[in-house]
């Protein structure tokens, strides 16, 4: 098993070069590291938490198939993700469905295929689901998403204590849940909390989860009897940048263990589920792009790459980052003294940049650059159709250490 200490160490350059031989730009996901991260999470929390993977972080079908048996459930955010998960071999009964603007048709389809839990984010959505369940002649389990009124400092993206499209405001939750519970074709089976993401501070993560647990205790009496489902949005961050210190997972687990034990002793909730995406797959992925040309411009060296913002929006700094900071990266097979270089993509826009002043061995045409922490929020969050450059390829490193193609996005005829 690969230890989490290896997260900051990429695979052997020979593996990266072999993957890139199929063509770049390319994403490479190491399935062994995903398995190792899931095992480490289970070990750290002593079995107190189940694991749910948020498909939006990486919906690659090969990865989703590999997740069977690695995590307990999947969480999807659209009817399209639900269909993709089922096609990858997942049982619909082990899938939950979140999202702030679900359409009536996709709710009906989700219920018809035997969805495990519908995460309702408003009373209006619950009523829509109740009508769909009535048409299908079933009583659907739903989990109500609650929007907490506060979130500790330290989260990269905060969703609490402000107007939000996500979930039911905690201040209105008691009245709203009572109305949802009264709908005849729904069974209010639990609660879902998510208020922040990309946190590298153990104390902030623990404080946030304690907010969740406090709200859950207060709202549990409004849910139906039996063991209730409790889904905790993890918010666990990953060290994207050289100056980032990895989250101390052991510190989180040690601090929250007494709280989870106390909750279990009350007998009201089933084992809580930890919903997470980037923490599981982000450090297990690398984006590979080839330098097409190099130029010197007004005192700075620029490497022009075959994949940029169009293929990796997050690394370019346009996916939630206020100030652009370079992702961890290295020159595959590079050697020699490091010097500053700017890396840009192939687009006709000045915002298409991958790195500014990155310290790398001298970059020449044909060089291969590996951008780390790229296993989450990659191709499907990027404007891959802008200017019709090649769609990024995808591949995986299997448990046996083989590099296998995992392309699934439609290729562009005449370009690739």
Helices and strands as residue ranges (DSSP letters): G 4-8, H 13-20, E 26-30, H 31-44, E 50-54, G 55-57, H 61-67, E 73-76, H 79-87, G 92-94, E 95-97, H 104-112, E 117-120, H 123-136, E 140-147, E 155-158, E 168-169, G 170-172, H 173-181, E 186-193, E 196-199, H 202-219, G 220-222, E 229-233, H 249-266, E 273-276, H 278-281, G 282-284, E 285-297, E 300-305, E 329-331, E 338-344, E 353-361, E 368-371, G 379-381, G 386-388, E 393-397, E 403-405
